[in-house]
């Protein structure tokens, strides 16, 4: 597997604050989403990415996130393999987001 591009929580926050046009996909399971989520994220569980690929615009930057960055890294590899060019993994996942950006966020 080739290397994937990563983005850190602060960079993601800046993109959100500046209303940049990108897609933020949360690949965690529904039970995890119910604990905490980033408002602008689209929830597509990891296992459903291939069947819901039409919801991911390949012309936009795609940022993928999960709890710690492992599942989202796998999804990034998959998207790269099928031709998506601007794909980034949220480094450290939502846990890193909670530690660095939204310190009031409930975690698990």
C-alpha positions as CSV (number, residue, x, y, z in Angstrom):
1,X,0.0,0.0,0.0
2,X,1.3,3.4,-0.9
3,X,1.4,6.3,1.5
4,X,-1.7,8.4,2.1
5,X,-2.0,12.1,2.7
6,X,-2.9,13.2,6.1
7,X,-4.4,16.4,7.6
8,X,-4.3,17.4,11.2
9,X,-7.2,18.6,13.4
10,X,-6.2,22.2,13.3
11,X,-5.9,22.3,9.5
12,X,-9.4,20.7,9.3
13,X,-10.8,23.2,11.8
14,X,-9.4,26.1,9.6
15,X,-11.0,24.5,6.5
16,X,-14.3,24.3,8.3
17,X,-14.0,27.8,9.7
18,X,-13.3,29.2,6.2
19,X,-16.2,27.2,4.7
20,X,-13.9,25.5,2.2
21,X,-15.6,23.2,-0.3
22,X,-14.7,19.7,0.6
23,X,-16.3,16.5,1.8
24,X,-15.7,15.2,5.3
25,X,-16.7,11.5,5.6
26,X,-17.0,9.8,9.0
27,X,-16.6,6.1,8.5
28,X,-17.3,5.1,12.1
29,X,-20.4,3.0,13.1
30,X,-23.7,4.5,14.1
31,X,-23.2,3.8,17.8
32,X,-20.0,5.8,17.7
33,X,-21.6,8.7,15.8
34,X,-24.3,8.9,18.6
35,X,-21.5,9.7,21.1
36,X,-19.8,12.4,19.2
37,X,-19.5,13.8,15.7
38,X,-18.2,16.8,13.7
39,X,-21.3,18.7,12.5
40,X,-20.3,19.0,8.8
41,X,-19.4,15.3,8.4
42,X,-21.3,12.8,6.3
43,X,-21.7,9.5,7.9
44,X,-20.9,6.5,5.7
45,X,-19.8,3.4,7.7
46,X,-16.6,1.9,6.4
47,X,-18.2,-1.2,5.2
48,X,-20.7,0.7,3.1
49,X,-18.2,2.9,1.2
50,X,-18.2,0.8,-1.9
51,X,-22.0,0.7,-2.2
52,X,-22.4,4.4,-1.5
53,X,-19.4,5.6,-3.6
54,X,-21.8,7.8,-5.7
55,X,-22.2,10.0,-2.6
56,X,-18.5,11.0,-2.7
57,X,-17.7,13.6,-5.4
58,X,-14.3,12.8,-6.9
59,X,-13.9,16.4,-8.0
60,X,-13.7,17.6,-4.5
61,X,-11.2,17.2,-1.7
62,X,-12.2,14.3,0.5
63,X,-11.2,14.1,4.1
64,X,-11.9,10.8,5.8
65,X,-12.1,10.3,9.6
66,X,-12.8,7.6,12.2
67,X,-12.0,7.2,15.9
68,X,-8.2,7.1,15.8
69,X,-7.3,7.1,12.0
70,X,-6.9,3.4,11.3
71,X,-10.2,2.7,9.5
72,X,-10.1,6.0,7.7
73,X,-6.6,5.2,6.5
74,X,-8.0,2.0,4.9
75,X,-10.8,4.0,3.2
76,X,-8.2,6.5,1.9
77,X,-6.2,3.7,0.4
78,X,-9.4,2.3,-1.2
79,X,-10.4,5.7,-2.6
80,X,-6.9,6.3,-4.0
81,X,-7.0,2.8,-5.7
82,X,-10.3,3.6,-7.5
83,X,-9.0,6.9,-8.8
84,X,-9.8,9.6,-6.2
85,X,-6.9,12.0,-6.1
86,X,-7.4,14.5,-3.3
87,X,-8.0,12.2,-0.3
88,X,-6.8,13.0,3.2
89,X,-6.9,11.0,6.4
90,X,-7.7,12.9,9.6
91,X,-4.6,12.2,11.7
92,X,-5.6,10.8,15.1
93,X,-9.3,10.8,14.2
94,X,-12.0,12.3,16.2
95,X,-10.1,11.6,19.4
96,X,-7.4,14.0,18.3
97,X,-10.1,16.5,17.3
98,X,-11.6,16.2,20.8
99,X,-8.1,16.7,22.4
100,X,-7.0,19.6,20.3
101,X,-10.1,21.4,19.0
102,X,-13.4,20.6,20.8
103,X,-12.3,19.9,24.3
104,X,-15.9,19.6,25.5
105,X,-16.6,16.8,23.1
106,X,-17.6,13.5,24.7
107,X,-15.3,10.7,23.8
108,X,-15.1,6.9,24.2
